[in-house]
Amino acid sequence: MSAVAAPAGAGAATPATRPAAGPSPLDMGPLDTAAQAVYAAVPALANDWSCRPRADHPDPVVLLHGTLEPAVVAWRTLVPRLRADGYCTFAPSYGDVASGPLEQSAAQIAVFVDRVRAATGAARVDIVGHSIGGVLPRYYVRLLGGAPKVVRLVALAPINHGSTVDGEVLGPICPGCAQEFDPRSPFMTRLNQGGDTVPGISYTVISSRDDEMVTPFRSQGLSGPPDRVTDVVLQDRCPADTSNHSTILDDPVAAQWVLEALRSPGPADPAFVPVC
């Protein structure tokens, strides 16, 4: 990201050959700087700050990658699909590729959401996140004042309640991992205190029985009223699906659930039947 947002103007939510430059960068670490440069070099993915939401897709989509997972890898499949469907999409690199302290990452996400709103003229955004990128928005809307700015949260394989995997082993390369994997960490305690959701936001969680990182896989789900929360397990509709924690990002069934969630007035319709 660089320079200033492009002037407002009408237009379809499709990427330009040379995406318009965006706002000045976040306070990025060295890994973020490199990752964002690579993302910006791919026209099919690069943040197009000239994109204006269409009437049928009024909320820009902010996509948040997981830990040590560059956006260019995370969103290589989903962003082109969303853009082909007419959505404005924006993906930051944050938190030294989400490896640093989670509170700092959440604060960077708050800044990025405001920049997307300012550039597009949209009052609110939808957020799609993977792994910790599906959890940090919950912190943002609960504790950083983000609730009035978000319509939907769609989380792929989120670490919503920690994991039985030991995040401490990744400590030397990922200081934030101990926070996210430990369900009793101060971060997770603050996040989940008082319930999983906040009013006014629709939540869709998409998980896989074959997730090897967030275990048990049902811990990814959220508790809340059915008009605001849908928990999806891919194999409930498509038993032969073999997506794991990483490959869920390129899974066509998961992508169909993401699109279903984004076009629904509330969370994804649990009766939706994807093509397996």
PyMOL commands that set and color helices and strands:
alter all, ss='L'
color gray80, all
select helices_A, chain A and resi 30-40+71-74+78-84+95-98+102-120+131-134+136-143+147-149+167-170+177-181+186-192+217-220+234-237+247-250+252-263
alter helices_A, ss='H'
color red, helices_A
select strands_A, chain A and resi 61-64+89-90+125-130+150-156+202-207+229-233
alter strands_A, ss='S'
color yellow, strands_A
deselect
rebuild
show_as cartoon
